[in-house]
Amino acid sequence: MSWLTRLKNALNPQRLDDELAAELRDHVERRAEDLRAGGLSAAEADRQAALAFGNITGLREQSRELKLWTTLEGTSQDVRYAWRGLLRNPAFAVTAVLSLGLAIGANTAIYSIIDAALFRSLPLPQPDRLFTLTSNESDPAGMPPSVDATPFSYPLFVQLREAAAGSAQLALFDTPSLVEAQAFDTNSPYEDVTRQFVSPDSFSALGVPPALGQLFSSSEDHYPSPRAAVVISHDYWKRRFGGDTGVVGRKFIVDGRTYSILGVARKGFSGIEAGKHVDVWLPVTVHDPTILTTPDIRIFHILGRLAPGTGRESLAKRLQPSFQQHQETRSSVASGMSAAALRQLKQSRLTAQPGANGLSSFRGTFSKPLWILLVVAACILLIACANVASLLLTRSTARASEISLRVSLGARRARLVRQLLAESLLISLAAGALGWGIAYTGAPALVAMVATKASPVRLDLALDSRVLWFCGTVCSLAALFFGLLPAWHATSSAPMFALRHAAGQTGRLRLSRLFVGLQVAFAFCLVTGGAGFLFSLRNLAAVDTGFDAKGVTVLTITNSAPQHDRQLALMQQLRLRAAALPGVQGVAAGWMAIFSGARREQRVVLPGKPPSERQETFYRVSPGYFATLRTPLLGGRDFSPADNDNEPVPTVVNRAFAKRYFGNEEVLDREFRRDDGVRHRIIGIAANSYFGDLRHGPEPIVYMPMKPPRAFTLYFRSAYDPASVANMVQHEAETLGSGIRVRDVTTMDALVGSTMLRERLLACVGGAFAFLGLILAATGLFGLLNYSVTRRTREIGIRSALGAKRWSIYRLVLRDLAGITGGGLLAGLAGSLVLMRVTRSLLFGIEPVDPLVIGTALAVFVIAAAVAGGLPARRAAKIDPLVALRYE
């Protein structure tokens, strides 16, 4: 008989039973007719026919097994029986599914982010042939430290591209940035787009064809570019232009400059960085010519595709001579570079790394926190599994007589285990469905926690086979973990003793204690970790930034005036007009906003001394900057409207700069040079303040007078809300004309908060996981102690009848609580110390063995355990001795 027929019979067993019964009845009746025809009476013929066939029921079962897929039928019966059992116990089912579903959802949500950011390959042909170039030369101080690739200069890229001809195709990319754009003409609304400069041959190197129009070609591959053209992404084309095929050739204004739309990139390709979707690509040859000709300006990343038969190591060896020649050329003209920097420059090596996953600043910043959160989520899963296992053990105790009776009637142990595992599987499947729903909504929410308007994060969290496999594997392992041992233990009791209610109870209680002890250990680790992350965020938020952020609105102003003198005059007029508004306490201008990630850094050269080993921050500000931000001036004077860039440039330095370069000497009226030769004279000393990172202390800062800006930052101190400030400033800007416009509006508090995104993610998610783990552990403690009180009802009644006081009954239960939690807390303390050492680099102001963190976690856990144990203890103390003595 075919397997298809057996499967059909298994799906409809009632039809098969009816057919077998009719067939056997027909055979018996025919045999009886033959006997009656031979002369036997009807009764005797029926009896002889029945004797000839023997056990009719046995024959039917044998035939049934031949025509039925018995394993599938048994499984179907087990599932139906388990489903009815869960419906009869809705409180148990809901508790088990909810706790397990939350744990599975947390694991799946975090893994889906890890998969999208770390594992998923770029949507390009043969991504395994992609590579990124890196070197062991230290990154320039101005580069964001989170970018996970070495930056290179454009002249070096040109040399490497020529050296790699025939072995690989190289493509150049800068870091995507958010700029303003207008579609078609100046009357169109402004909008923010993500722009990226690329080498003109980047699309052909990566294998990206156009979806519409054409992409960059060799005609754009020299400066100045003969045509100002841009390529837009397919997603942006659909979102902004509705898929209009007539966009090719039309005007497109990006960051104040007019281009024409050359084409649309292929659907699915939105850049080489996980977490960032590029809207507009520009050829690098329209960039500032200084950037294209200066070998020390390293702001580009190189991604390439290997030619068939070429390996990464052989390519790196082929490119090393060109790279070394470039480094030697830099060292020969680098008069302002220290001996150590020159030595490192000459000894640097070039390597080719796998590039299938592209580049990612998000990956560099959040990979370690995400892995830690995944481990924490796995602890939540283990706690939930132990909790459900404990509940199943409690249920198996109530069903001990039923299971023992089945064993006495001949049921095989494996068959009973399979039936009990069916219940575990149903719970796991329901929890998996709930967890998938939680992950579907939770993963985007987690990504939104680390995204800002200035630095949006967009990960592709669509359904992926790896995420499905992960969720399915978690559900299967969870079902085995919390179902197998309770099922095996439930069928291990001797039938005779179990039927008398004399055995099986103690063993199951010991196993339940083990599961609850595991919950306590893991939960204490989670509470300690959550406390560490919360205290770390508190410590970081309490850092004295050196300025008063409260009440400061930060606006980005764009200025389309073509003349530089006019740009500077408009900026000064707007600042003065805004400062004269009622209720305004101070207005000042600066370059890009502090804590925005943008900065200019150069080396410092003191008279008669070699250049500094490191680069320092140079920041341009207007008069009134220190008063507006309430950063005290410790000596000298502030800038005046007459100060400009004429040498020696009047300069204000902060105390950290003065301490580093002049020690305890007087610094006013002292001079120094930048590594580009410009002289500076110190006219004032400001208090220390932070510029971009709260973790590493105040950095040396050099403040300079403002230059004519096309875009600048306006710091506006008042009691008004940001929207009102934007309206007021925009009104004043419109009266000045010349295209002055408010572009972005935020607050200083928001800028400072943007530096703590990683800490906020760990604190929020880690704290939520710690709370969930604490609730699950407390639930496990309550369930076990409540069951223990029920089991010892007669004992407690006898103690009460013999004169035991209520406090002694309380102490009896609480001693049981202490015994359960003691071992778990010791194991959890050891795990917590390991966890704090592993996460040390992510904590701020927290020691590896921090008494405050551990003490807080211990206090929180003791309170939760006291509440979980207090309720069963109170119930035990209220037991009536007369009722208890009659209790079975």
BELRABEL-V946263 format. One record per backbone hydrogen bond with DSSP energy under -0.5 kcal/mol. CO is the residue of the C=O (numbers start at 0). NH is the residue of the N-H. E is the energy in kcal/mol with one decimal. If there is no record, write none. Layout:
CO;NH;E
CO;NH;E
This chain:
1;5;-1.9
2;6;-2.5
3;7;-2.2
4;8;-2.5
5;9;-2.4
5;68;-0.9
6;10;-1.9
7;11;-0.9
9;12;-0.6
11;15;-1.2
12;16;-2.4
13;17;-2.2
14;18;-2.3
15;19;-2.5
16;20;-2.3
17;21;-2.2
18;22;-2.3
19;23;-2.5
20;24;-2.1
21;25;-1.9
22;26;-1.8
23;27;-2.2
24;28;-2.4
25;29;-2.2
26;30;-2.0
27;31;-2.3
28;32;-2.1
29;33;-2.0
30;34;-1.9
31;35;-2.4
32;36;-2.3
33;37;-1.0
34;39;-1.8
35;38;-1.5
40;44;-2.8
41;45;-2.2
42;46;-2.1
43;47;-2.8
44;48;-2.3
45;49;-2.1
46;50;-2.4
47;51;-2.2
48;52;-1.6
49;53;-1.4
53;55;-1.0
54;58;-2.4
55;59;-2.4
56;60;-2.3
57;61;-2.5
58;62;-2.6
59;63;-2.4
60;64;-2.4
61;65;-1.6
62;66;-1.8
63;67;-0.6
67;69;-1.4
68;72;-2.2
69;73;-3.0
70;74;-2.5
71;75;-2.6
72;76;-2.5
73;77;-2.6
74;78;-2.6
75;79;-2.3
76;80;-2.7
77;81;-2.8
78;82;-2.6
79;83;-2.3
80;84;-2.1
81;85;-2.3
82;86;-2.1
83;87;-1.7
84;88;-0.8
85;88;-0.5
86;89;-0.5
88;92;-2.3
89;93;-3.0
90;94;-2.3
91;95;-2.6
92;96;-2.7
93;97;-2.6
94;98;-2.2
95;99;-2.2
96;100;-2.7
97;101;-2.3
98;102;-1.5
99;103;-2.7
100;104;-2.7
101;105;-2.3
102;106;-2.2
103;107;-2.7
104;108;-2.6
105;109;-2.1
106;110;-2.4
107;111;-2.4
108;112;-1.4
109;113;-2.4
110;114;-3.1
111;115;-2.0
112;116;-2.5
113;117;-3.0
113;118;-1.0
114;118;-0.8
114;119;-2.2
121;123;-2.8
123;126;-0.6
125;128;-1.9
126;129;-1.7
128;305;-2.6
129;354;-2.0
130;303;-2.8
131;352;-3.1
133;350;-3.0
139;142;-2.2
143;146;-1.4
146;148;-0.5
151;298;-0.8
151;299;-2.3
152;156;-1.8
153;157;-2.1
154;158;-1.8
155;159;-2.7
156;160;-2.6
157;161;-1.8
158;162;-2.1
159;163;-1.9
161;164;-0.9
163;166;-2.3
163;167;-2.3
166;306;-2.9
168;304;-2.3
170;302;-2.2
171;198;-1.8
172;300;-3.7
176;178;-0.6
176;194;-3.3
178;192;-3.0
179;254;-3.2
180;190;-1.7
181;252;-3.0
182;184;-2.0
184;187;-1.5
190;180;-2.3
192;178;-2.8
192;194;-0.7
193;278;-2.2
193;279;-2.2
194;176;-2.4
195;281;-2.3
196;173;-1.9
197;283;-2.7
198;201;-2.4
200;204;-2.1
201;205;-2.1
202;206;-1.3
202;207;-2.8
206;208;-0.7
208;265;-1.1
211;263;-2.8
216;219;-1.7
217;220;-1.4
218;225;-0.8
226;228;-1.1
227;259;-1.8
228;282;-0.7
229;261;-3.3
229;262;-0.8
230;280;-3.3
231;264;-2.4
232;236;-2.4
233;237;-2.2
234;238;-2.6
235;239;-3.2
235;240;-0.7
236;240;-1.5
236;242;-1.7
237;241;-0.9
240;243;-1.2
243;246;-1.1
244;247;-0.6
246;249;-2.2
249;260;-2.4
250;183;-2.2
251;253;-0.6
251;258;-2.3
252;181;-2.5
253;256;-1.9
256;253;-2.7
258;251;-2.6
259;229;-2.3
259;261;-0.6
260;248;-3.3
261;213;-1.7
262;231;-2.1
263;210;-3.1
263;211;-1.4
265;268;-1.5
267;269;-0.6
268;233;-0.5
269;277;-3.1
270;269;-0.5
271;273;-0.5
271;358;-2.4
272;275;-1.5
273;361;-0.5
274;457;-3.0
275;277;-0.6
278;232;-2.1
279;195;-1.9
280;230;-2.1
281;197;-2.5
282;285;-1.9
283;286;-1.9
284;224;-0.8
287;290;-0.9
287;291;-1.2
288;292;-1.0
289;292;-0.5
289;293;-1.4
290;153;-0.6
292;294;-0.6
293;296;-1.1
295;297;-1.1
296;298;-0.8
298;174;-0.6
299;151;-3.5
300;172;-2.4
300;302;-0.5
301;132;-1.7
302;170;-2.4
303;130;-2.1
304;168;-2.3
306;309;-2.1
310;314;-1.9
311;315;-2.5
312;316;-2.1
313;317;-1.9
314;318;-2.2
315;319;-1.6
316;320;-0.6
318;322;-2.3
319;323;-3.1
320;324;-2.5
321;325;-2.2
322;326;-2.2
323;327;-2.3
324;328;-2.0
325;329;-2.2
326;330;-2.4
327;331;-1.9
328;332;-1.2
329;333;-0.9
332;334;-1.7
333;336;-1.2
337;341;-2.3
338;342;-2.3
339;343;-2.3
340;344;-2.2
341;345;-2.1
342;346;-1.6
343;347;-0.7
344;347;-0.6
348;135;-1.2
350;133;-2.6
350;352;-0.5
352;131;-2.5
354;357;-1.6
355;121;-3.0
358;273;-1.2
359;363;-1.4
360;364;-1.7
361;365;-2.9
362;366;-1.6
365;369;-2.2
366;370;-2.2
367;371;-2.3
368;372;-2.5
369;373;-2.1
370;374;-2.0
371;375;-2.4
372;376;-2.7
373;377;-2.1
374;378;-1.8
375;379;-1.8
376;380;-2.1
377;381;-2.3
378;382;-2.4
379;383;-2.6
380;384;-2.8
381;385;-2.6
382;386;-2.3
383;387;-2.7
384;388;-2.8
385;389;-2.1
386;390;-2.1
387;391;-2.6
388;392;-2.2
389;393;-2.0
390;394;-2.2
391;395;-2.7
392;396;-1.6
393;397;-1.4
394;398;-1.4
396;399;-1.3
398;402;-2.5
399;403;-2.5
400;404;-2.2
401;405;-1.8
402;406;-2.2
403;407;-2.3
404;408;-1.5
405;410;-2.5
406;409;-1.5
411;415;-1.8
412;416;-2.7
413;417;-2.3
414;418;-1.8
415;419;-2.4
416;420;-2.5
417;421;-1.5
418;422;-0.9
419;423;-1.3
420;424;-2.8
421;425;-2.2
422;426;-2.2
423;427;-2.6
424;428;-2.7
425;429;-2.5
426;430;-2.7
427;431;-2.6
428;432;-2.3
429;433;-2.2
430;434;-3.2
431;435;-2.5
432;436;-1.8
433;437;-2.2
434;438;-2.9
435;439;-2.3
436;440;-1.4
437;441;-3.1
438;442;-2.4
440;444;-1.0
441;445;-2.2
442;446;-2.1
443;447;-2.3
444;448;-1.0
445;449;-0.6
446;449;-1.1
447;450;-0.9
454;451;-1.4
457;274;-0.7
458;460;-1.2
463;467;-2.4
464;468;-2.8
465;469;-2.4
466;470;-2.7
467;471;-2.8
468;472;-2.8
469;473;-2.6
470;474;-2.4
471;475;-2.4
472;476;-2.8
473;477;-2.4
474;478;-2.4
475;479;-2.2
476;480;-2.7
477;481;-2.6
478;482;-1.3
479;483;-1.9
479;484;-0.5
482;486;-2.0
483;487;-2.8
484;488;-2.7
485;489;-2.2
486;490;-1.1
488;491;-1.3
493;497;-2.6
494;498;-2.5
495;499;-0.9
496;501;-2.6
496;502;-0.6
497;500;-1.4
503;507;-1.7
504;508;-2.2
505;509;-2.3
506;510;-2.1
507;511;-2.5
508;512;-2.3
509;513;-1.9
510;514;-2.2
511;515;-2.6
512;516;-2.6
513;517;-2.0
514;518;-2.0
515;519;-2.5
516;520;-2.3
517;521;-2.5
518;522;-2.8
519;523;-2.3
520;524;-1.8
521;525;-2.2
522;526;-2.7
523;527;-2.5
524;528;-2.6
525;529;-3.0
526;530;-2.5
527;531;-2.5
528;532;-2.5
529;533;-2.3
530;534;-2.7
531;535;-2.2
532;536;-2.3
533;537;-2.3
534;538;-2.7
535;539;-2.3
536;540;-2.6
537;541;-1.4
539;542;-1.1
542;544;-0.9
544;689;-2.5
546;548;-0.8
548;551;-1.6
550;552;-0.6
550;717;-2.2
551;747;-2.5
552;554;-0.5
552;715;-2.7
553;745;-2.3
554;556;-0.6
554;713;-3.2
555;742;-3.6
555;743;-0.8
556;711;-2.3
557;740;-2.0
562;566;-2.0
563;567;-2.2
564;568;-2.2
565;569;-2.6
566;570;-2.1
567;571;-2.2
568;572;-2.6
569;573;-2.6
570;574;-2.2
571;575;-2.3
572;576;-2.6
573;577;-2.5
574;578;-2.2
575;579;-1.2
577;580;-1.2
580;583;-1.5
582;718;-0.6
585;716;-3.1
587;714;-3.4
588;621;-2.3
589;712;-3.1
592;595;-1.4
599;617;-3.0
601;615;-3.2
602;674;-1.1
603;605;-0.5
603;611;-2.0
604;672;-2.8
605;608;-2.2
613;603;-0.5
615;601;-2.0
616;701;-2.7
617;599;-0.6
618;703;-2.5
619;590;-1.6
620;705;-0.7
621;624;-1.4
623;627;-2.4
624;628;-2.3
625;629;-0.7
625;630;-2.4
628;547;-2.4
629;631;-0.7
631;633;-0.6
631;686;-2.8
634;684;-2.6
639;642;-1.9
643;649;-0.6
648;680;-2.6
649;704;-0.5
650;682;-3.4
650;683;-1.1
651;702;-3.4
652;685;-2.5
653;657;-2.1
654;658;-2.7
655;659;-2.0
656;660;-2.3
657;661;-2.2
657;662;-0.6
658;662;-0.9
661;664;-2.2
666;669;-2.1
669;681;-2.6
670;606;-0.5
671;679;-2.9
672;604;-3.0
673;676;-2.1
677;673;-2.3
678;648;-2.6
679;671;-1.7
680;650;-2.4
681;668;-3.1
682;636;-2.2
683;652;-2.1
684;633;-2.5
684;634;-1.3
685;654;-1.5
690;594;-2.3
699;616;-1.1
700;653;-1.7
700;702;-0.5
701;618;-3.3
702;651;-1.9
703;620;-2.9
709;558;-3.5
711;556;-3.1
712;589;-2.2
712;714;-0.5
713;554;-2.5
713;715;-0.6
714;587;-2.1
714;716;-0.5
715;552;-3.1
715;717;-0.6
716;584;-2.8
716;585;-1.1
720;724;-2.3
721;725;-2.6
722;726;-2.1
723;727;-2.4
724;728;-2.8
725;729;-2.5
726;730;-2.1
727;731;-1.9
728;732;-2.4
729;733;-2.3
730;734;-1.3
731;735;-0.9
732;735;-0.5
732;736;-1.4
736;739;-1.3
737;559;-0.7
740;557;-2.5
740;742;-0.5
743;555;-2.4
745;553;-2.5
746;750;-1.9
747;751;-2.6
748;752;-2.4
749;753;-1.6
750;754;-0.5
751;754;-1.2
752;755;-1.7
753;756;-0.8
755;759;-2.8
756;760;-2.4
757;761;-2.3
758;762;-2.6
759;763;-2.8
760;764;-2.5
760;765;-0.5
761;765;-2.0
762;766;-1.9
763;767;-2.2
764;768;-2.7
765;769;-2.3
766;770;-2.3
767;771;-2.4
768;772;-3.0
769;773;-2.3
770;774;-2.3
771;775;-2.5
772;776;-2.5
773;777;-2.6
774;778;-2.5
775;779;-2.4
776;780;-2.5
777;781;-2.6
778;782;-2.8
779;783;-2.3
780;784;-2.5
781;785;-2.6
782;786;-2.1
783;787;-2.4
784;788;-2.4
785;789;-2.0
786;790;-2.5
787;791;-1.6
789;792;-1.2
791;795;-2.8
792;796;-2.5
793;797;-2.5
794;798;-2.4
795;799;-2.5
796;800;-2.6
797;801;-1.9
798;803;-2.6
799;802;-1.6
804;808;-1.4
805;809;-2.4
806;810;-3.0
807;811;-1.7
808;812;-1.8
809;813;-2.8
810;814;-2.3
811;815;-1.2
812;816;-2.1
813;817;-2.7
814;818;-2.1
815;819;-1.9
816;820;-2.6
817;821;-2.3
818;822;-0.7
819;823;-0.8
820;824;-2.9
821;825;-2.0
822;826;-2.3
823;827;-2.6
824;828;-2.5
825;829;-1.9
826;830;-2.2
827;831;-2.3
828;832;-2.0
829;833;-1.6
830;834;-2.5
831;835;-2.5
832;836;-1.5
833;837;-2.2
834;838;-2.2
836;839;-0.9
838;841;-1.6
838;842;-0.5
839;842;-1.3
842;844;-0.5
846;849;-0.5
847;849;-0.5
848;850;-0.7
849;853;-2.5
850;854;-2.8
851;855;-2.3
852;856;-2.5
853;857;-2.6
854;858;-2.4
855;859;-2.6
856;860;-2.4
857;861;-2.5
858;862;-2.2
859;863;-2.3
860;864;-2.8
861;865;-2.5
862;866;-2.2
863;867;-2.5
864;868;-2.6
865;869;-2.1
866;870;-1.3
867;871;-0.7
868;872;-1.8
869;873;-2.5
870;874;-2.1
871;875;-2.4
872;876;-2.3
873;877;-1.0
875;878;-1.4
879;883;-2.7
880;884;-2.3
881;885;-0.8
882;885;-0.6
883;886;-1.3
